[in-house]
Amino acid sequence: MKSDAPRPEARAPRGFADRRARDLTSERALIARVSEVYERWGFEPLETPAFEYADALGKFLPDADRPNAGVFALQDDADAGEPGEWMALRYDHTAPLARFAAQNWETLPKPFRRYAFGPVWRNEKPGPGRLREFMQCDADTVGSDRPEADAEIVAMACEGLAAAGLPQGQAVVRVSDRRLFDGLFDEGGVADPAQRLTALRAVDKFDRLGWAGVRDLLGAGRLDESGDFTKGAGLDAAQIGRIEGFLTADQAGGWRARIDRLATAGGLGAAGEAALASLDRIGAAVTVLGAPDQAVVFDPTVVRGLEYYTAAVFEAELLLETRDDRGRPVRFGSIGGGGRYDDLVARFTGERLPATGFSFGVSRLAAALRAAGRAPVEPRGPIVVIVFDEAGMPHGLACAAELRRAGLAAEVYLGRAGLKAQMKYADRRAAPAVVILGGDEIEQGRATIKDLDAGRARAGDVADNAAWKAERPGQVSVTRSDLVATLRPIVEEASRNPSPAG
């Protein structure tokens, strides 16, 4: 009976994406490589629930009446007539870590070093390159206030990026300390917290707008090219001048030379002097830990996590030229970052507990690696076994089973189509080879193998279709006993080459 019920439109929820083998394989390979680095540095894996109680997520829950602002939340079932508590999908891996550390601190090794990866969810307006669900990978140390703990995170991040596919010279981690600006503001008489925050937001745009744009945002405000006006921090000329001197200071020389120049220039107050002393120790430790020259630099213009980080901050930047799928230049900029956040666990315990960490978006880093030509090799499909009729199906199933027992991925074509359609299917599956079992092959105990990569490679060299059919490049007939030995090198070679379907 035909139903009159309306049919739903097949569509993915806005801000969420379907991902096929290319993306999943690249991301899994990236996570595996980086996880190996983190474990070698002594960081243990930790997995926390997808949901946390909403009050544990802090700033993303503005008030009890709007629990879905910033996060996706639901109300737990009520107990004994009382309203249920609100739970929300995690928006990062740091807030769950803070909750876990506060809840289990007495039993944890101290400092506690862990890494985590998995999806996070943000209830924000989606747009190009901005999804509501994405993968993150974090590494954090909780319980150490030593600058060497920051240095270890930075040096380990460098090694992780290299393992992911960005060796020396292809990425840089820029390091600074938020207390430098605290000192500038203290000495300049900028006391209002809201004014400081607005000023920091202006400084955060330095790499994009340059000093002229930042100067406007530190003052009355800025009118951009579209005609939109952004209200500024309202600092006076003297206060703006202090920040200008800091941001535009000579950046020549190495880590120590930059610190010495800022120390000599003065005007950073007690907070800034403490930051410089900490940065000096971070620089020395990063060198001892083996981070490559120029892979880590001191950059006092770095500002991150304006309401989050309390001291050292790090930002990893891609240096390679990157292009999109159409070959157009695209700027990725930041591919990860982190810093010291000494106040997060205190939300639960009332006592300050030092912590530092680094995070990167797995999908973003995988996309950056692909755009820079440094992505893992695209996944290849299985060998496809082709049969032509029902009588051949048991032989095809047995052949595929034999290949799988030998460790080769294989499947039998289970549709109902002729040779041409089956070959097209194998091509779309990015199969390295097909095995053809026609009536003659089965009767003779043989199989026809088509090396699809070899066939594609020769396609441009054969003058006409008749010559192509006569030569049959990449095709060979073998006995069933030689099937695995013939296919194995074909599969191994294909695994080193990009997927033709990618």
Salt bridges, closest charged atoms under 4 A:
ASP23 OD1 - ARG370 NH2 3.71
GLU27 OE1 - ARG19 NH1 2.27
GLU36 OE2 - ARG40 NE 3.03
GLU52 OE2 - ARG99 NH2 2.81
ASP63 OD2 - ARG66 NE 3.74
GLU124 OE1 - ARG130 NH1 3.36
ASP140 OD1 - ARG114 NH1 2.67
GLU148 OE1 - ARG281 NH2 3.00
ASP150 OD2 - ARG340 NE 3.16
GLU152 OE1 - ARG113 NH1 2.69
GLU159 OE2 - ARG40 NH1 2.58
ASP177 OD2 - ARG179 NH2 2.83
ASP182 OD1 - ARG196 NH1 3.82
ASP186 OD1 - ARG196 NH2 2.33
ASP207 OD2 - ARG331 NH2 3.90
GLU225 OE2 - ARG222 NH2 3.77
ASP280 OD1 - ARG256 NE 2.66
ASP299 OD2 - ARG174 NH1 3.99
GLU315 OE2 - ARG304 NH1 3.03
GLU317 OE1 - ARG174 NE 2.76
GLU321 OE2 - ARG323 NE 3.05
ASP324 OD2 - ARG328 NE 2.79
ASP342 OD1 - ARG340 NH1 3.14
ASP343 OD1 - ARG352 NE 2.67
GLU378 OE2 - ARG370 NE 3.72
GLU390 OE2 - ARG416 NH1 3.47
GLU402 OE1 - ARG480 NH2 3.31
GLU411 OE2 - ARG429 NH2 2.98
ASP427 OD1 - ARG456 NH2 2.62
ASP453 OD2 - ARG380 NH1 3.08
ASP453 OD1 - ARG456 NH1 2.66
ASP461 OD2 - ARG458 NH1 3.27
GLU471 OE2 - ARG458 NH2 2.62
GLU493 OE1 - ARG496 NH2 2.86
